Amino acid sequence: MTFELLFRKPGQADRVVVSWQHHFDAQDGYSMAEPFEATATGAALDVDRGDQLVLRYTGQSASLPMAYVPNGDGARTKGRIPFVDLPR
C-alpha cells in the first residue's frame, strides 16, 4: 500500500505532504485488524480556512489492486479507526 497525506487548497492542485509504503500479508478472513502504525514527517503548511488534509491509500498489487480495507470497526476487531495525529 502507498499512503499519502495530501494538502488540498481550493482552486489549487493537491500537494503531497508526506508519503510512505507498507506491505500487508493476506489475513484469514476479516475478523481481526492487521496492526500497523507509522510516523512520518512532512513539510510545514501555510493553512487557511477551507483547506483540507486528505489521507489517501492506494493498492500496489497487479493481481489484487485493493485488498486493504481501513479498520472502521475499531476495538471490536482489536484495532483502531485510522487517524492522523498532527503537531500543534
QUIGIBEL-V475112 format. One record per pair of residues at least 24 apart in sequence whose ideal C-beta (glycine too) atoms are under 8 Angstrom apart, sorted by sequence separation. I is the first residue (numbers start at 1). J is the second residue. D is the distance in Angstrom with one decimal. If there is no record, write none. Layout:
((I;J;D) (I;J;D))
This chain:
((18;42;3.4) (17;42;3.8) (18;43;7.7) (17;43;5.9) (55;82;6.8) (17;45;6.8) (55;84;5.9) (53;84;6.7) (53;86;7.7) (3;38;7.2) (5;40;7.5) (17;53;7.4) (5;42;6.1) (7;45;5.6) (33;71;4.5) (9;48;7.3) (21;60;7.4) (30;69;7.2) (10;50;5.4) (14;54;7.1) (33;73;7.5) (9;50;7.9) (10;51;7.5) (26;67;6.7) (9;51;5.1) (8;51;6.7) (24;67;7.3) (7;51;6.9) (8;52;4.3) (24;68;5.9) (33;77;4.6) (35;79;7.1) (7;52;7.8) (8;53;7.4) (32;77;5.6) (33;78;5.6) (34;79;7.8) (7;53;6.4) (8;54;5.6) (31;77;6.6) (32;78;5.8) (33;79;2.6) (6;53;7.0) (30;77;7.9) (32;79;7.7) (33;80;7.6) (5;53;6.1) (6;54;4.2) (5;54;7.3) (6;55;7.9) (5;55;5.9) (6;56;5.8) (4;55;7.6) (5;56;7.9) (3;55;7.0) (4;56;4.7) (3;56;7.4) (4;57;7.7) (3;57;5.2) (4;58;7.6) (2;57;7.0) (1;57;5.5) (2;58;4.8) (1;58;6.9) (1;59;6.2) (2;60;6.2) (1;60;6.5) (1;68;5.0) (5;84;6.5))
